[in-house]
Amino acid sequence: MTGDKTKFLNLLLKYEVHVSYGDNNKGKILGRGTIGDKNSFFIHDVLFVKGLKHSLLSIRQLCDKGYQVTFKPNICEIRLPKS
């Protein structure tokens, strides 16, 4: 989830429902799309949430989509298994 529209490579704007995060905060979902850059990889189905001040990443959702997530001192690696 992110509240920064500029992070999206493509974005389908449409009102959905609200999402809950943090300490009972709610944000209105304004759309969903793909983020990433040409030098790394893309993350699809990222929510665009009104008023969200920080981008939030769900490790479980990445793993469910087939990514490998490895934490090391001072770094987090996110990879597709074949890359």
Secondary structure by P-SEA (a helix, b strand, c coil): ccccccccccccbbbbbbbbcccbbbbbbccccccccccbbbbccccccccccbbbbbaaaaaaabbbbbbcccbbbbbcccc
